Amino acid sequence: MDGKTLARIGAIIFVAFAITATAIEMNRPAERADDPVAQVRPAPARDPLRVELARCGAMGEAGGRDPSCLHAWAENRRRFLGQPAPVASPEPTAPTPSIPDQNGSR
C-alpha cells in the first residue's frame, strides 16, 4: 500500500470518529437543575487576612515597610506552617535587678 493511501484512510477514520463523538454528545440529555453537582454553592465569607494580603501585594515595595503588612505576612506564615496561635501575655512588668542596690534591697 502506498503511503498517501494509508494517510488518507487514517484521515477518513479520524473524521468519522470525530463526527460520531459529536453526534453522541449532541444527543445527551441536558443536566437537570435539581442535580446537586450543578447547583450553585454560596460563596464562602471573605477572610480578612486574605483581603489584607491582597492589599499588601498591591502596595509593591511599600508593603515591606508597612507594619500591618508585616503582621499579616507573619500570620499567614504561622497558618501555613500549622503553628498554634500565640498566647496573649499580660502586660510586661519591669524587670527586677539581680544586683542589690546600695541600700541593700533587691
Gaussian input, Z-matrix of N, CA and C with variables (Angstrom, degrees):
# hf/3-21g

backbone

0 1
 N
 C     1     B1
 C     2     B2     1     A1
 N     3     B3     2     A2     1     D1
 C     4     B4     3     A3     2     D2
 C     5     B5     4     A4     3     D3
 N     6     B6     5     A5     4     D4
 C     7     B7     6     A6     5     D5
 C     8     B8     7     A7     6     D6
 N     9     B9     8     A8     7     D7
 C    10    B10     9     A9     8     D8
 C    11    B11    10    A10     9     D9
 N    12    B12    11    A11    10    D10
 C    13    B13    12    A12    11    D11
 C    14    B14    13    A13    12    D12
 N    15    B15    14    A14    13    D13
 C    16    B16    15    A15    14    D14
 C    17    B17    16    A16    15    D15
 N    18    B18    17    A17    16    D16
 C    19    B19    18    A18    17    D17
 C    20    B20    19    A19    18    D18
 N    21    B21    20    A20    19    D19
 C    22    B22    21    A21    20    D20
 C    23    B23    22    A22    21    D21
 N    24    B24    23    A23    22    D22
 C    25    B25    24    A24    23    D23
 C    26    B26    25    A25    24    D24
 N    27    B27    26    A26    25    D25
 C    28    B28    27    A27    26    D26
 C    29    B29    28    A28    27    D27
 N    30    B30    29    A29    28    D28
 C    31    B31    30    A30    29    D29
 C    32    B32    31    A31    30    D30
 N    33    B33    32    A32    31    D31
 C    34    B34    33    A33    32    D32
 C    35    B35    34    A34    33    D33
 N    36    B36    35    A35    34    D34
 C    37    B37    36    A36    35    D35
 C    38    B38    37    A37    36    D36
 N    39    B39    38    A38    37    D37
 C    40    B40    39    A39    38    D38
 C    41    B41    40    A40    39    D39
 N    42    B42    41    A41    40    D40
 C    43    B43    42    A42    41    D41
 C    44    B44    43    A43    42    D42
 N    45    B45    44    A44    43    D43
 C    46    B46    45    A45    44    D44
 C    47    B47    46    A46    45    D45
 N    48    B48    47    A47    46    D46
 C    49    B49    48    A48    47    D47
 C    50    B50    49    A49    48    D48
 N    51    B51    50    A50    49    D49
 C    52    B52    51    A51    50    D50
 C    53    B53    52    A52    51    D51
 N    54    B54    53    A53    52    D52
 C    55    B55    54    A54    53    D53
 C    56    B56    55    A55    54    D54
 N    57    B57    56    A56    55    D55
 C    58    B58    57    A57    56    D56
 C    59    B59    58    A58    57    D57
 N    60    B60    59    A59    58    D58
 C    61    B61    60    A60    59    D59
 C    62    B62    61    A61    60    D60
 N    63    B63    62    A62    61    D61
 C    64    B64    63    A63    62    D62
 C    65    B65    64    A64    63    D63
 N    66    B66    65    A65    64    D64
 C    67    B67    66    A66    65    D65
 C    68    B68    67    A67    66    D66
 N    69    B69    68    A68    67    D67
 C    70    B70    69    A69    68    D68
 C    71    B71    70    A70    69    D69
 N    72    B72    71    A71    70    D70
 C    73    B73    72    A72    71    D71
 C    74    B74    73    A73    72    D72
 N    75    B75    74    A74    73    D73
 C    76    B76    75    A75    74    D74
 C    77    B77    76    A76    75    D75
 N    78    B78    77    A77    76    D76
 C    79    B79    78    A78    77    D77
 C    80    B80    79    A79    78    D78
 N    81    B81    80    A80    79    D79
 C    82    B82    81    A81    80    D80
 C    83    B83    82    A82    81    D81
 N    84    B84    83    A83    82    D82
 C    85    B85    84    A84    83    D83
 C    86    B86    85    A85    84    D84
 N    87    B87    86    A86    85    D85
 C    88    B88    87    A87    86    D86
 C    89    B89    88    A88    87    D87
 N    90    B90    89    A89    88    D88
 C    91    B91    90    A90    89    D89
 C    92    B92    91    A91    90    D90
 N    93    B93    92    A92    91    D91
 C    94    B94    93    A93    92    D92
 C    95    B95    94    A94    93    D93
 N    96    B96    95    A95    94    D94
 C    97    B97    96    A96    95    D95
 C    98    B98    97    A97    96    D96
 N    99    B99    98    A98    97    D97
 C   100   B100    99    A99    98    D98
 C   101   B101   100   A100    99    D99
 N   102   B102   101   A101   100   D100
 C   103   B103   102   A102   101   D101
 C   104   B104   103   A103   102   D102
 N   105   B105   104   A104   103   D103
 C   106   B106   105   A105   104   D104
 C   107   B107   106   A106   105   D105
 N   108   B108   107   A107   106   D106
 C   109   B109   108   A108   107   D107
 C   110   B110   109   A109   108   D108
 N   111   B111   110   A110   109   D109
 C   112   B112   111   A111   110   D110
 C   113   B113   112   A112   111   D111
 N   114   B114   113   A113   112   D112
 C   115   B115   114   A114   113   D113
 C   116   B116   115   A115   114   D114
 N   117   B117   116   A116   115   D115
 C   118   B118   117   A117   116   D116
 C   119   B119   118   A118   117   D117
 N   120   B120   119   A119   118   D118
 C   121   B121   120   A120   119   D119
 C   122   B122   121   A121   120   D120
 N   123   B123   122   A122   121   D121
 C   124   B124   123   A123   122   D122
 C   125   B125   124   A124   123   D123
 N   126   B126   125   A125   124   D124
 C   127   B127   126   A126   125   D125
 C   128   B128   127   A127   126   D126
 N   129   B129   128   A128   127   D127
 C   130   B130   129   A129   128   D128
 C   131   B131   130   A130   129   D129
 N   132   B132   131   A131   130   D130
 C   133   B133   132   A132   131   D131
 C   134   B134   133   A133   132   D132
 N   135   B135   134   A134   133   D133
 C   136   B136   135   A135   134   D134
 C   137   B137   136   A136   135   D135
 N   138   B138   137   A137   136   D136
 C   139   B139   138   A138   137   D137
 C   140   B140   139   A139   138   D138
 N   141   B141   140   A140   139   D139
 C   142   B142   141   A141   140   D140
 C   143   B143   142   A142   141   D141
 N   144   B144   143   A143   142   D142
 C   145   B145   144   A144   143   D143
 C   146   B146   145   A145   144   D144
 N   147   B147   146   A146   145   D145
 C   148   B148   147   A147   146   D146
 C   149   B149   148   A148   147   D147
 N   150   B150   149   A149   148   D148
 C   151   B151   150   A150   149   D149
 C   152   B152   151   A151   150   D150
 N   153   B153   152   A152   151   D151
 C   154   B154   153   A153   152   D152
 C   155   B155   154   A154   153   D153
 N   156   B156   155   A155   154   D154
 C   157   B157   156   A156   155   D155
 C   158   B158   157   A157   156   D156
 N   159   B159   158   A158   157   D157
 C   160   B160   159   A159   158   D158
 C   161   B161   160   A160   159   D159
 N   162   B162   161   A161   160   D160
 C   163   B163   162   A162   161   D161
 C   164   B164   163   A163   162   D162
 N   165   B165   164   A164   163   D163
 C   166   B166   165   A165   164   D164
 C   167   B167   166   A166   165   D165
 N   168   B168   167   A167   166   D166
 C   169   B169   168   A168   167   D167
 C   170   B170   169   A169   168   D168
 N   171   B171   170   A170   169   D169
 C   172   B172   171   A171   170   D170
 C   173   B173   172   A172   171   D171
 N   174   B174   173   A173   172   D172
 C   175   B175   174   A174   173   D173
 C   176   B176   175   A175   174   D174
 N   177   B177   176   A176   175   D175
 C   178   B178   177   A177   176   D176
 C   179   B179   178   A178   177   D177
 N   180   B180   179   A179   178   D178
 C   181   B181   180   A180   179   D179
 C   182   B182   181   A181   180   D180
 N   183   B183   182   A182   181   D181
 C   184   B184   183   A183   182   D182
 C   185   B185   184   A184   183   D183
 N   186   B186   185   A185   184   D184
 C   187   B187   186   A186   185   D185
 C   188   B188   187   A187   186   D186
 N   189   B189   188   A188   187   D187
 C   190   B190   189   A189   188   D188
 C   191   B191   190   A190   189   D189
 N   192   B192   191   A191   190   D190
 C   193   B193   192   A192   191   D191
 C   194   B194   193   A193   192   D192
 N   195   B195   194   A194   193   D193
 C   196   B196   195   A195   194   D194
 C   197   B197   196   A196   195   D195
 N   198   B198   197   A197   196   D196
 C   199   B199   198   A198   197   D197
 C   200   B200   199   A199   198   D198
 N   201   B201   200   A200   199   D199
 C   202   B202   201   A201   200   D200
 C   203   B203   202   A202   201   D201
 N   204   B204   203   A203   202   D202
 C   205   B205   204   A204   203   D203
 C   206   B206   205   A205   204   D204
 N   207   B207   206   A206   205   D205
 C   208   B208   207   A207   206   D206
 C   209   B209   208   A208   207   D207
 N   210   B210   209   A209   208   D208
 C   211   B211   210   A210   209   D209
 C   212   B212   211   A211   210   D210
 N   213   B213   212   A212   211   D211
 C   214   B214   213   A213   212   D212
 C   215   B215   214   A214   213   D213
 N   216   B216   215   A215   214   D214
 C   217   B217   216   A216   215   D215
 C   218   B218   217   A217   216   D216
 N   219   B219   218   A218   217   D217
 C   220   B220   219   A219   218   D218
 C   221   B221   220   A220   219   D219
 N   222   B222   221   A221   220   D220
 C   223   B223   222   A222   221   D221
 C   224   B224   223   A223   222   D222
 N   225   B225   224   A224   223   D223
 C   226   B226   225   A225   224   D224
 C   227   B227   226   A226   225   D225
 N   228   B228   227   A227   226   D226
 C   229   B229   228   A228   227   D227
 C   230   B230   229   A229   228   D228
 N   231   B231   230   A230   229   D229
 C   232   B232   231   A231   230   D230
 C   233   B233   232   A232   231   D231
 N   234   B234   233   A233   232   D232
 C   235   B235   234   A234   233   D233
 C   236   B236   235   A235   234   D234
 N   237   B237   236   A236   235   D235
 C   238   B238   237   A237   236   D236
 C   239   B239   238   A238   237   D237
 N   240   B240   239   A239   238   D238
 C   241   B241   240   A240   239   D239
 C   242   B242   241   A241   240   D240
 N   243   B243   242   A242   241   D241
 C   244   B244   243   A243   242   D242
 C   245   B245   244   A244   243   D243
 N   246   B246   245   A245   244   D244
 C   247   B247   246   A246   245   D245
 C   248   B248   247   A247   246   D246
 N   249   B249   248   A248   247   D247
 C   250   B250   249   A249   248   D248
 C   251   B251   250   A250   249   D249
 N   252   B252   251   A251   250   D250
 C   253   B253   252   A252   251   D251
 C   254   B254   253   A253   252   D252
 N   255   B255   254   A254   253   D253
 C   256   B256   255   A255   254   D254
 C   257   B257   256   A256   255   D255
 N   258   B258   257   A257   256   D256
 C   259   B259   258   A258   257   D257
 C   260   B260   259   A259   258   D258
 N   261   B261   260   A260   259   D259
 C   262   B262   261   A261   260   D260
 C   263   B263   262   A262   261   D261
 N   264   B264   263   A263   262   D262
 C   265   B265   264   A264   263   D263
 C   266   B266   265   A265   264   D264
 N   267   B267   266   A266   265   D265
 C   268   B268   267   A267   266   D266
 C   269   B269   268   A268   267   D267
 N   270   B270   269   A269   268   D268
 C   271   B271   270   A270   269   D269
 C   272   B272   271   A271   270   D270
 N   273   B273   272   A272   271   D271
 C   274   B274   273   A273   272   D272
 C   275   B275   274   A274   273   D273
 N   276   B276   275   A275   274   D274
 C   277   B277   276   A276   275   D275
 C   278   B278   277   A277   276   D276
 N   279   B279   278   A278   277   D277
 C   280   B280   279   A279   278   D278
 C   281   B281   280   A280   279   D279
 N   282   B282   281   A281   280   D280
 C   283   B283   282   A282   281   D281
 C   284   B284   283   A283   282   D282
 N   285   B285   284   A284   283   D283
 C   286   B286   285   A285   284   D284
 C   287   B287   286   A286   285   D285
 N   288   B288   287   A287   286   D286
 C   289   B289   288   A288   287   D287
 C   290   B290   289   A289   288   D288
 N   291   B291   290   A290   289   D289
 C   292   B292   291   A291   290   D290
 C   293   B293   292   A292   291   D291
 N   294   B294   293   A293   292   D292
 C   295   B295   294   A294   293   D293
 C   296   B296   295   A295   294   D294
 N   297   B297   296   A296   295   D295
 C   298   B298   297   A297   296   D296
 C   299   B299   298   A298   297   D297
 N   300   B300   299   A299   298   D298
 C   301   B301   300   A300   299   D299
 C   302   B302   301   A301   300   D300
 N   303   B303   302   A302   301   D301
 C   304   B304   303   A303   302   D302
 C   305   B305   304   A304   303   D303
 N   306   B306   305   A305   304   D304
 C   307   B307   306   A306   305   D305
 C   308   B308   307   A307   306   D306
 N   309   B309   308   A308   307   D307
 C   310   B310   309   A309   308   D308
 C   311   B311   310   A310   309   D309
 N   312   B312   311   A311   310   D310
 C   313   B313   312   A312   311   D311
 C   314   B314   313   A313   312   D312
 N   315   B315   314   A314   313   D313
 C   316   B316   315   A315   314   D314
 C   317   B317   316   A316   315   D315

   B1=1.4323
   B2=1.5278
   B3=1.2854
   B4=1.4560
   B5=1.5444
   B6=1.3303
   B7=1.4636
   B8=1.5180
   B9=1.3495
   B10=1.4654
   B11=1.5293
   B12=1.2942
   B13=1.4604
   B14=1.5245
   B15=1.3165
   B16=1.4611
   B17=1.5299
   B18=1.3372
   B19=1.4608
   B20=1.5283
   B21=1.3206
   B22=1.4595
   B23=1.5264
   B24=1.3183
   B25=1.4716
   B26=1.5276
   B27=1.3279
   B28=1.4640
   B29=1.5248
   B30=1.3290
   B31=1.4596
   B32=1.5196
   B33=1.3342
   B34=1.4594
   B35=1.5252
   B36=1.3220
   B37=1.4704
   B38=1.5249
   B39=1.3326
   B40=1.4602
   B41=1.5284
   B42=1.3138
   B43=1.4681
   B44=1.5294
   B45=1.3313
   B46=1.4602
   B47=1.5368
   B48=1.3031
   B49=1.4633
   B50=1.5365
   B51=1.3332
   B52=1.4623
   B53=1.5278
   B54=1.3033
   B55=1.4647
   B56=1.5248
   B57=1.3250
   B58=1.4639
   B59=1.5226
   B60=1.3299
   B61=1.4633
   B62=1.5272
   B63=1.3224
   B64=1.4621
   B65=1.5241
   B66=1.3017
   B67=1.4681
   B68=1.5233
   B69=1.3194
   B70=1.4642
   B71=1.5293
   B72=1.3178
   B73=1.4612
   B74=1.5252
   B75=1.3045
   B76=1.4660
   B77=1.5174
   B78=1.3323
   B79=1.4608
   B80=1.5272
   B81=1.3093
   B82=1.4674
   B83=1.5222
   B84=1.3311
   B85=1.4686
   B86=1.5293
   B87=1.3248
   B88=1.4659
   B89=1.5251
   B90=1.3337
   B91=1.4640
   B92=1.5209
   B93=1.3146
   B94=1.4527
   B95=1.5194
   B96=1.3260
   B97=1.4692
   B98=1.5218
   B99=1.3411
   B100=1.4574
   B101=1.5299
   B102=1.3149
   B103=1.4638
   B104=1.5273
   B105=1.3544
   B106=1.4728
   B107=1.5245
   B108=1.3163
   B109=1.4567
   B110=1.5235
   B111=1.3267
   B112=1.4566
   B113=1.5295
   B114=1.3299
   B115=1.4568
   B116=1.5214
   B117=1.3020
   B118=1.4592
   B119=1.5255
   B120=1.3095
   B121=1.4615
   B122=1.5156
   B123=1.3292
   B124=1.4680
   B125=1.5211
   B126=1.3036
   B127=1.4622
   B128=1.5269
   B129=1.3308
   B130=1.4616
   B131=1.5276
   B132=1.3154
   B133=1.4621
   B134=1.5293
   B135=1.3051
   B136=1.4634
   B137=1.5134
   B138=1.2987
   B139=1.4501
   B140=1.5269
   B141=1.3479
   B142=1.4681
   B143=1.5300
   B144=1.3271
   B145=1.4678
   B146=1.5253
   B147=1.3237
   B148=1.4623
   B149=1.5296
   B150=1.3383
   B151=1.4641
   B152=1.5256
   B153=1.3258
   B154=1.4735
   B155=1.5272
   B156=1.3319
   B157=1.4652
   B158=1.5227
   B159=1.3361
   B160=1.4623
   B161=1.5363
   B162=1.3313
   B163=1.4676
   B164=1.5143
   B165=1.3224
   B166=1.4667
   B167=1.5267
   B168=1.3240
   B169=1.4548
   B170=1.5158
   B171=1.3346
   B172=1.4632
   B173=1.5255
   B174=1.3262
   B175=1.4710
   B176=1.5253
   B177=1.3175
   B178=1.4678
   B179=1.5165
   B180=1.3325
   B181=1.4609
   B182=1.5219
   B183=1.3173
   B184=1.4658
   B185=1.5269
   B186=1.3199
   B187=1.4593
   B188=1.5194
   B189=1.3157
   B190=1.4577
   B191=1.5194
   B192=1.3250
   B193=1.4591
   B194=1.5244
   B195=1.3203
   B196=1.4591
   B197=1.5298
   B198=1.3417
   B199=1.4733
   B200=1.5353
   B201=1.3486
   B202=1.4659
   B203=1.5307
   B204=1.3369
   B205=1.4718
   B206=1.5261
   B207=1.3168
   B208=1.4668
   B209=1.5249
   B210=1.3387
   B211=1.4619
   B212=1.5306
   B213=1.3365
   B214=1.4636
   B215=1.5283
   B216=1.3218
   B217=1.4660
   B218=1.5279
   B219=1.3313
   B220=1.4723
   B221=1.5262
   B222=1.3295
   B223=1.4623
   B224=1.5259
   B225=1.3253
   B226=1.4570
   B227=1.5345
   B228=1.3239
   B229=1.4725
   B230=1.5222
   B231=1.3480
   B232=1.4632
   B233=1.5328
   B234=1.3327
   B235=1.4665
   B236=1.5219
   B237=1.3340
   B238=1.4594
   B239=1.5226
   B240=1.3186
   B241=1.4518
   B242=1.5213
   B243=1.3349
   B244=1.4589
   B245=1.5052
   B246=1.2995
   B247=1.4574
   B248=1.5214
   B249=1.3395
   B250=1.4607
   B251=1.5283
   B252=1.3171
   B253=1.4677
   B254=1.5239
   B255=1.3172
   B256=1.4621
   B257=1.5171
   B258=1.3237
   B259=1.4578
   B260=1.5202
   B261=1.3240
   B262=1.4605
   B263=1.5221
   B264=1.3132
   B265=1.4596
   B266=1.5158
   B267=1.3448
   B268=1.4551
   B269=1.5214
   B270=1.3152
   B271=1.4610
   B272=1.5188
   B273=1.3223
   B274=1.4611
   B275=1.5297
   B276=1.2954
   B277=1.4608
   B278=1.5263
   B279=1.2917
   B280=1.4633
   B281=1.5244
   B282=1.3291
   B283=1.4611
   B284=1.5301
   B285=1.3236
   B286=1.4637
   B287=1.5210
   B288=1.3086
   B289=1.4640
   B290=1.5271
   B291=1.3177
   B292=1.4659
   B293=1.5265
   B294=1.2999
   B295=1.4653
   B296=1.5259
   B297=1.3231
   B298=1.4659
   B299=1.5397
   B300=1.3498
   B301=1.4430
   B302=1.5215
   B303=1.3002
   B304=1.4631
   B305=1.5064
   B306=1.3392
   B307=1.4572
   B308=1.5138
   B309=1.3225
   B310=1.4417
   B311=1.5132
   B312=1.3156
   B313=1.4455
   B314=1.5342
   B315=1.2641
   B316=1.4602
   B317=1.4629
   A1=109.54
   A2=115.69
   A3=122.18
   A4=109.53
   A5=116.97
   A6=121.78
   A7=112.86
   A8=115.74
   A9=119.27
   A10=110.83
   A11=116.44
   A12=120.84
   A13=110.32
   A14=116.32
   A15=120.96
   A16=110.44
   A17=118.30
   A18=121.77
   A19=110.86
   A20=117.06
   A21=120.71
   A22=111.53
   A23=116.64
   A24=120.53
   A25=109.67
   A26=116.91
   A27=120.86
   A28=111.81
   A29=117.20
   A30=121.39
   A31=110.97
   A32=117.18
   A33=121.07
   A34=110.66
   A35=116.87
   A36=121.00
   A37=110.11
   A38=117.45
   A39=121.50
   A40=110.98
   A41=117.98
   A42=121.98
   A43=109.93
   A44=117.50
   A45=120.48
   A46=110.17
   A47=116.44
   A48=120.35
   A49=110.59
   A50=118.29
   A51=121.69
   A52=111.09
   A53=117.62
   A54=120.98
   A55=110.23
   A56=117.62
   A57=121.25
   A58=110.90
   A59=117.38
   A60=120.81
   A61=111.12
   A62=117.16
   A63=121.04
   A64=110.80
   A65=116.92
   A66=120.50
   A67=110.87
   A68=117.32
   A69=120.75
   A70=110.07
   A71=117.56
   A72=121.36
   A73=111.25
   A74=118.01
   A75=120.95
   A76=111.93
   A77=118.25
   A78=121.59
   A79=113.14
   A80=118.29
   A81=120.73
   A82=109.61
   A83=117.32
   A84=119.05
   A85=109.95
   A86=114.89
   A87=119.81
   A88=109.48
   A89=115.90
   A90=119.75
   A91=109.37
   A92=115.35
   A93=120.13
   A94=109.59
   A95=115.58
   A96=120.72
   A97=111.68
   A98=118.32
   A99=120.09
   A100=112.52
   A101=116.41
   A102=120.77
   A103=108.65
   A104=119.09
   A105=119.77
   A106=113.46
   A107=117.33
   A108=119.61
   A109=110.52
   A110=116.68
   A111=121.00
   A112=112.82
   A113=118.19
   A114=120.27
   A115=110.29
   A116=114.60
   A117=120.80
   A118=108.47
   A119=115.35
   A120=120.37
   A121=108.93
   A122=117.40
   A123=118.89
   A124=110.38
   A125=114.61
   A126=119.59
   A127=108.98
   A128=117.99
   A129=119.85
   A130=110.19
   A131=115.00
   A132=120.39
   A133=109.54
   A134=116.03
   A135=120.33
   A136=110.01
   A137=114.97
   A138=121.87
   A139=108.31
   A140=118.71
   A141=119.44
   A142=112.09
   A143=117.34
   A144=119.66
   A145=109.98
   A146=116.91
   A147=120.24
   A148=110.63
   A149=116.60
   A150=120.67
   A151=109.83
   A152=116.49
   A153=120.46
   A154=110.89
   A155=117.12
   A156=119.99
   A157=111.32
   A158=116.45
   A159=119.77
   A160=110.08
   A161=116.42
   A162=120.05
   A163=110.26
   A164=116.82
   A165=120.76
   A166=110.90
   A167=116.73
   A168=119.90
   A169=111.90
   A170=115.95
   A171=119.99
   A172=111.51
   A173=116.71
   A174=120.36
   A175=112.09
   A176=116.82
   A177=119.89
   A178=110.91
   A179=116.69
   A180=121.21
   A181=112.82
   A182=117.44
   A183=120.45
   A184=111.05
   A185=118.01
   A186=120.98
   A187=112.58
   A188=118.03
   A189=121.47
   A190=112.79
   A191=116.94
   A192=120.12
   A193=112.73
   A194=116.62
   A195=120.99
   A196=109.66
   A197=118.51
   A198=120.33
   A199=113.12
   A200=117.92
   A201=118.33
   A202=110.86
   A203=117.01
   A204=119.67
   A205=110.38
   A206=117.11
   A207=119.92
   A208=110.18
   A209=116.38
   A210=120.32
   A211=110.49
   A212=117.34
   A213=120.80
   A214=110.88
   A215=117.74
   A216=120.34
   A217=111.12
   A218=116.69
   A219=119.55
   A220=110.39
   A221=117.28
   A222=120.76
   A223=110.89
   A224=117.35
   A225=121.07
   A226=110.26
   A227=117.46
   A228=121.01
   A229=110.61
   A230=116.02
   A231=120.27
   A232=109.89
   A233=117.59
   A234=120.63
   A235=111.34
   A236=116.70
   A237=120.66
   A238=111.10
   A239=116.73
   A240=120.37
   A241=112.92
   A242=117.16
   A243=120.94
   A244=113.37
   A245=117.82
   A246=120.84
   A247=109.09
   A248=116.96
   A249=119.17
   A250=110.75
   A251=114.27
   A252=119.72
   A253=109.09
   A254=116.91
   A255=118.73
   A256=110.63
   A257=115.51
   A258=121.62
   A259=107.72
   A260=115.31
   A261=119.33
   A262=108.53
   A263=116.16
   A264=120.33
   A265=109.05
   A266=116.94
   A267=118.97
   A268=110.00
   A269=115.36
   A270=118.99
   A271=110.22
   A272=116.64
   A273=118.72
   A274=110.99
   A275=113.73
   A276=119.36
   A277=108.62
   A278=114.81
   A279=119.38
   A280=108.81
   A281=117.77
   A282=119.32
   A283=110.43
   A284=113.58
   A285=118.22
   A286=108.19
   A287=116.92
   A288=118.61
   A289=110.84
   A290=115.36
   A291=119.14
   A292=111.16
   A293=116.16
   A294=119.98
   A295=107.67
   A296=117.79
   A297=119.25
   A298=111.04
   A299=114.17
   A300=120.11
   A301=109.69
   A302=114.33
   A303=118.40
   A304=110.75
   A305=118.05
   A306=121.86
   A307=110.83
   A308=118.27
   A309=121.36
   A310=113.42
   A311=118.10
   A312=119.90
   A313=109.40
   A314=116.05
   A315=121.34
   A316=111.73
   D1=142.49
   D2=-178.68
   D3=-77.24
   D4=151.81
   D5=-179.40
   D6=-63.46
   D7=-36.81
   D8=179.49
   D9=-65.87
   D10=-40.53
   D11=-179.55
   D12=-64.85
   D13=-42.63
   D14=179.05
   D15=-63.15
   D16=-40.36
   D17=178.62
   D18=-65.36
   D19=-38.98
   D20=178.84
   D21=-65.88
   D22=-40.87
   D23=178.21
   D24=-63.60
   D25=-42.17
   D26=178.35
   D27=-63.12
   D28=-40.88
   D29=178.66
   D30=-65.14
   D31=-40.59
   D32=179.20
   D33=-64.57
   D34=-41.61
   D35=178.15
   D36=-63.74
   D37=-41.85
   D38=179.28
   D39=-62.74
   D40=-46.52
   D41=-179.91
   D42=-63.74
   D43=-41.03
   D44=178.90
   D45=-63.06
   D46=-41.86
   D47=178.02
   D48=-63.33
   D49=-43.17
   D50=-179.96
   D51=-63.67
   D52=-41.04
   D53=179.19
   D54=-65.89
   D55=-42.27
   D56=179.14
   D57=-63.00
   D58=-44.47
   D59=179.57
   D60=-63.13
   D61=-38.68
   D62=178.64
   D63=-66.03
   D64=-42.36
   D65=179.96
   D66=-64.21
   D67=-41.14
   D68=178.78
   D69=-64.41
   D70=-43.41
   D71=-178.88
   D72=-65.53
   D73=-36.91
   D74=-179.41
   D75=-71.14
   D76=-26.10
   D77=-179.11
   D78=-88.43
   D79=-2.07
   D80=178.80
   D81=-70.49
   D82=144.28
   D83=177.42
   D84=-69.97
   D85=149.19
   D86=179.29
   D87=-70.21
   D88=155.57
   D89=178.68
   D90=-67.53
   D91=140.28
   D92=-179.79
   D93=-82.82
   D94=151.18
   D95=-178.43
   D96=-70.45
   D97=-25.54
   D98=-178.80
   D99=-87.10
   D100=5.74
   D101=176.85
   D102=-68.63
   D103=123.56
   D104=-176.75
   D105=-61.76
   D106=-26.91
   D107=179.79
   D108=-72.71
   D109=-34.08
   D110=-176.28
   D111=-82.35
   D112=-12.80
   D113=-177.88
   D114=-69.93
   D115=145.27
   D116=179.85
   D117=-81.70
   D118=130.83
   D119=178.37
   D120=-94.97
   D121=144.59
   D122=178.79
   D123=-66.96
   D124=146.83
   D125=179.79
   D126=-69.33
   D127=137.52
   D128=178.64
   D129=-67.76
   D130=157.45
   D131=178.97
   D132=-61.89
   D133=143.39
   D134=-178.13
   D135=-73.46
   D136=134.99
   D137=178.30
   D138=-79.95
   D139=123.85
   D140=-179.07
   D141=-61.61
   D142=-30.72
   D143=178.38
   D144=-65.72
   D145=-40.18
   D146=179.69
   D147=-64.73
   D148=-38.77
   D149=177.95
   D150=-64.34
   D151=-42.83
   D152=-179.87
   D153=-66.02
   D154=-39.54
   D155=178.46
   D156=-64.96
   D157=-36.71
   D158=177.28
   D159=-66.05
   D160=-40.62
   D161=178.62
   D162=-63.57
   D163=-42.69
   D164=-179.22
   D165=-66.89
   D166=-37.24
   D167=178.24
   D168=-65.53
   D169=-33.39
   D170=179.40
   D171=-74.22
   D172=-19.26
   D173=-178.64
   D174=-73.62
   D175=-23.19
   D176=-178.37
   D177=76.73
   D178=-137.32
   D179=-176.84
   D180=-65.24
   D181=-26.82
   D182=-179.48
   D183=-65.09
   D184=-22.76
   D185=178.70
   D186=-64.02
   D187=-27.43
   D188=179.83
   D189=-71.25
   D190=-15.40
   D191=179.20
   D192=-107.56
   D193=-6.47
   D194=-177.69
   D195=-83.09
   D196=123.20
   D197=-177.95
   D198=-61.45
   D199=-36.84
   D200=-179.55
   D201=-69.04
   D202=-32.21
   D203=176.67
   D204=-69.87
   D205=-41.22
   D206=178.41
   D207=-60.87
   D208=-40.70
   D209=178.56
   D210=-66.23
   D211=-41.75
   D212=-179.82
   D213=-64.45
   D214=-41.38
   D215=178.97
   D216=-66.45
   D217=-38.16
   D218=177.66
   D219=-64.40
   D220=-41.24
   D221=178.27
   D222=-65.67
   D223=-39.47
   D224=178.61
   D225=-64.35
   D226=-42.15
   D227=176.96
   D228=-61.73
   D229=-43.23
   D230=-179.10
   D231=-61.38
   D232=-44.32
   D233=179.01
   D234=-64.95
   D235=-42.76
   D236=-177.62
   D237=-63.27
   D238=-41.26
   D239=-177.86
   D240=-81.65
   D241=-5.85
   D242=176.75
   D243=73.90
   D244=26.37
   D245=179.03
   D246=-82.28
   D247=149.37
   D248=179.34
   D249=-68.70
   D250=156.54
   D251=179.37
   D252=-66.23
   D253=142.15
   D254=178.88
   D255=-65.73
   D256=141.31
   D257=179.50
   D258=-82.11
   D259=131.82
   D260=178.78
   D261=-70.77
   D262=120.77
   D263=-178.85
   D264=-93.90
   D265=154.62
   D266=176.89
   D267=-65.09
   D268=168.49
   D269=-179.69
   D270=-58.62
   D271=140.20
   D272=-178.76
   D273=-66.38
   D274=144.57
   D275=177.75
   D276=-101.93
   D277=160.32
   D278=179.70
   D279=-65.44
   D280=138.47
   D281=179.38
   D282=-68.29
   D283=147.18
   D284=177.48
   D285=-94.34
   D286=131.98
   D287=-179.02
   D288=-69.15
   D289=142.41
   D290=178.79
   D291=-90.21
   D292=-14.18
   D293=177.59
   D294=-98.31
   D295=129.00
   D296=-178.20
   D297=-65.65
   D298=148.43
   D299=174.12
   D300=-65.42
   D301=172.79
   D302=177.31
   D303=-68.13
   D304=-18.11
   D305=178.60
   D306=-80.26
   D307=-10.92
   D308=179.20
   D309=93.78
   D310=3.60
   D311=178.91
   D312=-100.95
   D313=158.06
   D314=-179.61
   D315=-90.48

